[in-house]
């Protein structure tokens, strides 16, 4: 079955430190890949997406993600986090004949002052 | 363009009652999606529309659930004979439907609590 796995339920990072959130997918063929962020009371906001081409994708708010086919991964990174980055982050995939997105369970990001 | 809107934002109901949620997509977006998100989980796909046609349904969409998009604009999701297990955030998303690489834009969701 198609699936998206986010191994880390919670991650705590100090403000100003670098961040990497992990995402692995299991699909028959390379799906389209996405990262969304969800803040309390807010809808899901798209940070970035990968369809094809350059495996390093730049997104909004200083985020980037790298697609690695050999590892079936699409990890999200940010060089220096801000307190406002505290939120829930979801990796998602689309493909395999299905039209809806398949989401991971999310990673809750906590920023320490 | 005000984005995807959903009403109501919160709904509390008693078990066995029927509830209906509304989603207004971004203007001129042809595709409209419904997802359900339970606590501590990522959103799960329920169904989607291309204009007024409902093209795909997840196995999560039991026969107590029905979705419509009668004029290809707004959509409604009705849950009949609600159960406590239906308590969740119901999310709506829309996309232009012009290519396979469209982005889905999400609304703020309707939080349903079944007592």
HADDOCK unambig.tbl for C-alpha pairs under 7 A between the chains (distance, minus, plus):
assign (segid A and resid 41 and name CA) (segid B and resid 108 and name CA) 6.88 0.50 0.50
assign (segid A and resid 42 and name CA) (segid B and resid 108 and name CA) 5.35 0.50 0.50
assign (segid A and resid 43 and name CA) (segid B and resid 106 and name CA) 5.80 0.50 0.50
assign (segid A and resid 43 and name CA) (segid B and resid 107 and name CA) 5.25 0.50 0.50
assign (segid A and resid 43 and name CA) (segid B and resid 108 and name CA) 3.96 0.50 0.50
assign (segid A and resid 43 and name CA) (segid B and resid 109 and name CA) 6.68 0.50 0.50
assign (segid A and resid 44 and name CA) (segid B and resid 106 and name CA) 5.62 0.50 0.50
assign (segid A and resid 90 and name CA) (segid B and resid 42 and name CA) 6.94 0.50 0.50
assign (segid A and resid 100 and name CA) (segid B and resid 45 and name CA) 5.67 0.50 0.50
assign (segid A and resid 101 and name CA) (segid B and resid 45 and name CA) 6.51 0.50 0.50
assign (segid A and resid 102 and name CA) (segid B and resid 44 and name CA) 6.77 0.50 0.50
assign (segid A and resid 103 and name CA) (segid B and resid 42 and name CA) 5.44 0.50 0.50
assign (segid A and resid 103 and name CA) (segid B and resid 43 and name CA) 6.09 0.50 0.50
assign (segid A and resid 103 and name CA) (segid B and resid 44 and name CA) 6.91 0.50 0.50
assign (segid A and resid 104 and name CA) (segid B and resid 42 and name CA) 5.59 0.50 0.50
assign (segid A and resid 105 and name CA) (segid B and resid 40 and name CA) 6.93 0.50 0.50
assign (segid A and resid 105 and name CA) (segid B and resid 41 and name CA) 4.62 0.50 0.50
assign (segid A and resid 105 and name CA) (segid B and resid 42 and name CA) 4.34 0.50 0.50
assign (segid A and resid 106 and name CA) (segid B and resid 41 and name CA) 6.74 0.50 0.50
assign (segid A and resid 106 and name CA) (segid B and resid 42 and name CA) 5.90 0.50 0.50
